[in-house]
Amino acid sequence: MTLQHLFFTVLIASFIGFGGLSSLPVLRGQLQSVGLPADSLLLHSLAIGNISPGPNGLYLVVVGYFIAGVKGAGVATVALAIPPFLAIVLDRIRNQLLPQARFRAVMTSLSLAVIAVLVPSSVALARNAGTDMLGIAMVVVGIILLLCKIPPLVGIGIALLVGLLIK
């Protein structure tokens, strides 16, 4: 994957993503289309991105690093920074359109579409992570923590403790 392709991949993923991991399906598809091991790459990037301080989207910078080293991380950082600046302008437009029922319906539809795209990618990542009994147990515990709305930091702490106890 060239640096230019990496830039546009991260840019598109961060444009489409509405926070958190919603950019994951787009990124996964792009990585698979160029023959990279998307699930493995994303699992490692998500792990590093989640233990790093900062926003959830930091895993995109880690993906850039894994693909092209420091240059890749820099390119991904620049691509990741562009949409928030545009969001300021779009927020002003959104505030003017919010009273319109049609606009609210479009926003609801977009939210549902993001969820519909995110579910299959999440299932594929969980399948890839659950290759042994420990992986399966961690996926199950992660799902339970997610459904119980436990903060991600608690889940990361549990995973660290289990890792330390096993090693």
C-alpha positions in Angstrom: 0.0 0.0 0.0 1.5 3.3 -1.0 1.5 6.3 1.3 -1.0 8.1 -1.0 -3.4 5.1 -0.8 -2.9 5.0 2.9 -3.7 8.7 3.2 -6.9 8.3 1.2 -7.9 5.1 3.0 -7.6 6.7 6.5 -9.2 10.0 5.2 -12.2 8.1 3.9 -12.5 5.9 6.9 -12.4 9.0 9.2 -14.9 10.9 7.1 -17.3 8.1 7.1 -16.8 7.2 10.8 -19.0 9.0 13.2 -16.7 8.4 16.2 -15.4 5.4 18.0 -15.0 2.3 15.8 -17.5 3.2 13.1 -14.6 3.7 10.6 -13.5 0.0 11.1 -15.6 -1.6 8.3 -14.3 0.8 5.7 -10.7 0.4 6.8 -11.0 -3.3 7.0 -12.4 -3.5 3.4 -9.6 -1.3 2.1 -6.9 -3.3 3.8 -8.4 -6.5 2.5 -8.6 -5.1 -1.1 -4.9 -4.6 -1.2 -4.1 -8.1 0.2 -3.1 -7.1 3.7 -4.1 -9.3 6.7 -6.8 -6.9 7.8 -8.2 -8.7 10.8 -4.8 -9.4 12.4 -3.6 -5.9 11.6 -6.8 -4.3 13.0 -6.8 -6.4 16.2 -3.2 -5.4 17.0 -3.9 -1.8 16.1 -7.1 -1.7 18.2 -5.3 -3.1 21.2 -2.5 -0.5 21.0 -5.0 2.3 20.2 -7.1 1.4 23.2 -4.3 1.4 25.7 -3.0 4.7 24.4 -4.3 7.9 25.9 -6.5 9.9 23.6 -9.5 9.4 21.3 -10.7 6.0 20.0 -9.7 6.8 16.5 -6.0 6.5 17.4 -5.9 3.0 16.1 -5.9 4.5 12.6 -2.5 6.0 13.3 -1.2 2.6 14.6 -2.5 1.0 11.3 -0.5 3.6 9.4 2.6 2.7 11.5 2.2 -1.0 10.9 1.8 -0.5 7.1 4.6 2.1 6.5 6.5 2.8 9.7 6.9 6.4 11.0 6.0 7.9 7.6 2.7 5.8 7.6 1.9 7.0 11.1 2.5 10.6 10.0 0.3 10.3 6.9 -2.5 8.6 8.9 -2.3 11.4 11.5 -2.7 14.1 8.9 -5.6 12.2 7.2 -7.2 11.7 10.6 -7.0 15.4 11.5 -8.7 16.8 8.4 -12.4 15.7 9.1 -12.6 17.3 12.6 -11.7 20.7 11.1 -14.4 20.2 8.5 -16.8 19.1 11.2 -16.7 22.6 12.7 -18.1 24.0 9.4 -20.6 21.2 9.0 -21.8 21.6 12.6 -22.9 25.2 11.8 -24.8 23.9 8.8 -26.3 21.0 10.9 -27.6 23.5 13.5 -29.5 25.3 10.8 -31.0 22.1 9.3 -31.8 20.3 12.6 -35.3 21.8 12.9 -36.3 20.0 9.6 -37.8 16.6 10.1 -36.3 15.3 6.8 -32.8 16.1 8.0 -33.3 14.4 11.3 -34.6 11.3 9.4 -31.4 11.3 7.3 -29.2 11.5 10.4 -31.1 8.6 12.0 -30.7 6.6 8.8 -27.0 7.3 8.7 -26.6 6.1 12.3 -28.5 2.9 11.5 -26.3 2.3 8.4 -23.1 2.7 10.4 -24.4 0.1 12.9 -25.4 -2.2 10.1 -21.9 -2.0 8.6 -20.1 -2.3 11.9 -21.7 -5.5 13.1 -20.3 -7.8 10.4 -16.8 -6.4 10.8 -17.0 -6.8 14.6 -18.1 -10.4 14.2 -15.2 -11.1 11.8 -12.7 -9.6 14.2 -14.1 -11.6 17.2 -13.8 -14.8 15.1 -10.2 -13.9 14.3 -9.4 -13.1 18.0 -11.1 -16.3 19.3 -8.6 -18.8 17.9 -7.9 -20.6 21.2 -9.8 -21.0 24.6 -8.2 -17.8 26.0 -9.2 -15.8 23.0 -12.7 -17.1 23.0 -13.0 -16.4 26.7 -11.7 -12.8 26.2 -14.2 -12.3 23.3 -17.1 -13.5 25.5 -16.0 -11.3 28.5 -15.6 -8.4 26.1 -19.1 -8.8 24.8 -20.5 -9.1 28.3 -18.6 -5.9 29.4 -19.9 -4.1 26.3 -23.5 -5.2 26.9 -23.3 -4.1 30.6 -21.9 -0.8 29.5 -18.7 -1.2 31.5 -16.1 1.5 30.7 -13.5 0.2 28.2 -10.7 1.0 30.6 -12.1 -1.7 33.0 -12.1 -4.2 30.1 -8.5 -3.3 29.3 -7.5 -3.7 32.9 -9.1 -7.1 33.1 -7.3 -8.2 29.9 -4.0 -7.0 31.3 -4.5 -8.9 34.5 -5.4 -12.1 32.7 -2.4 -11.7 30.5 -0.1 -11.2 33.5 -1.6 -14.1 35.4 -1.2 -16.5 32.4 2.4 -15.5 31.5 
